[in-house]
Amino acid sequence: MSITSPPQHILIVGAGVFGLSTALSLIQNQTYNATRITIIDASPTLPNPSGSSVDANRIVRADYAHKHYAELALQAQELWRDRGKDAWGGEGRYHEPGFVLTAVADKDAYLAEALSNVRSLAKEDKHGRIDLNKIQELHGQDEIRKATGYEGVSGDHGYANFNSGWADAEACVAYALRRIRAEGGDRVTIRSNTRVQRLLVSGTECKGVHLHGGEKIVADLTILAAGAWSPTLIDLQGRCLATGQTMAFLDVTAEEQAAMRDRPTIINQSSGMFIIPPRNKVLKVARHGYGYRNPIKIPQQTLRPGSDVSSGEVEVSVEVSVPDVGVPIPREAEEGLRNALRENVPHMADRPFVRTRICWYCDTPTGDFLITHHPEYKDLFLATGGSGHGFKFFPVIGEKIVAAIEKRVEPELAEIWRWRSEEELKEVIRNMADGGDEFIACADGSRGGKIGMILSEEIRRSKSDLAKL
């Protein structure tokens, strides 16, 4: 795409963090003043209650083993900290009580690297965005207990970063939608309940999308930002994988919420379990782990439009992990979440869960985003692969996506967000924790818990266990 000749119509598939942030950046960029923008999402309502970007809260921190993400997170935090009514952090959307990362192993490489990076950034920072005095290494359970304020602790070492916080995720998506409608005016169309059946491809050119029901939306540039649903629309085998992550919510009293309000978010690197301070008298406990896969067969022609997929009378299909929305969390997940409560807030461990949810990540093998032009289809741009850590970049990621579309994003970001070669992907998979030759989980070092779980198998095992009771 030529910057001097911007597209007349841009179609964004997905109204999550990457899609909405991109739309905001396009609206604010004078290059696209004459460009129509259409945003579509399969959800009947927006914000999409099934999207990974919609929830009670999401962690905002610059604590990364990869320095480029840490630096980008600091840029985002400058905007999160603006508490003006019309700013990202306004109207109670952002809170900054800190973040504590712990582990039970003698030494955890990701934790150590994240601590090293955040300290280094604090020393280098000239803008007052990060205070070195608010970063504390923690040795032993007594120090962790003192830093977190919790009754019990999970882990025997770690560190606290009181420069970090959390955001009200659903409120932030609603805020972005409101801004897009207000600032975009007549040239922006937002359509919910709009399901894509397949991409509209002519030869090697992507012309838009073909919807369920037969309608076609034609566009000069199509941006695929559909999160965990992205691998169901284009062949991303070995590159992106939908994984289900579990969480549960329980009621707390007004007094308990007041007592926990200023406590940091806590996450145990070894198990993946984390707890964020409650809001609206509801506490969330969740797991950032390897997750569940939900493999189903999808026609190859859907993933590779325009290709010759028939072999005799047999239609070729590809196994893809697909989000399964609305299913209850398996028994093993409930036990894990209860154990996390038992370790940290034992007096709440047996309270009934008022709601549970499987949140679907779009994982990549390395945990890096996939933000790049598709190498085979002209006028198709990929903005996906959030890998469970994309939300915190909401205020700034759209600007980077637009820069990547125009091929002017910083070289270091272009490098980590690129379309990797088959050999590169194989090398990453060979180095994964399970030692297999198939991409079944993200290997960025930030995950905890069990690897290789299949959702249907865990649900079946749950039913069998219940039948024995």
Buried (B, 14 or more C-beta within 10 A) or exposed (E): BEEEEBBEBBBBBBBBBBBBBBBBBBBBBEEBEEBBBBBBBBBEEBBBEBBBBBBBBBBBBBBBBBBBBBBBBBBBBBBBBBEEEEBBBBEEBBBBBBBBBBBBEEEBEBBBBBBEBBBEBBEEBEEEBBEEEBBBEBEEBEBBBEBBBBEBBBBBBBBBBBBBBBBBBBBBBBBBBEBBEEEBEEBBBBEBEBEBBBBBBEEEEBBBBBBEEEEEBEBBBBBBBBBBBBBBBBBBBBBBBBBBBBBBBBBBEEEBBEBBEEBBBBBBBBBBBBBBBBBEEBBBBBBBBBBBBBBEEBEBBBBBBBEEBEEEEEEBBBEBBBBBBEBEBBBBBBEBBBBBBBBBBEEBBEBEBEEBBBBBBBBBBBBBBBBBBBEBBBBBBBBBBBBBBBBBBBBBBBBBBBBBBBEEBEEEBBEBBBBBEEEBBBEBBEEBEEEEEEBBBBBBBBBBBBBBBBBBEBBEBBEEEEEEE
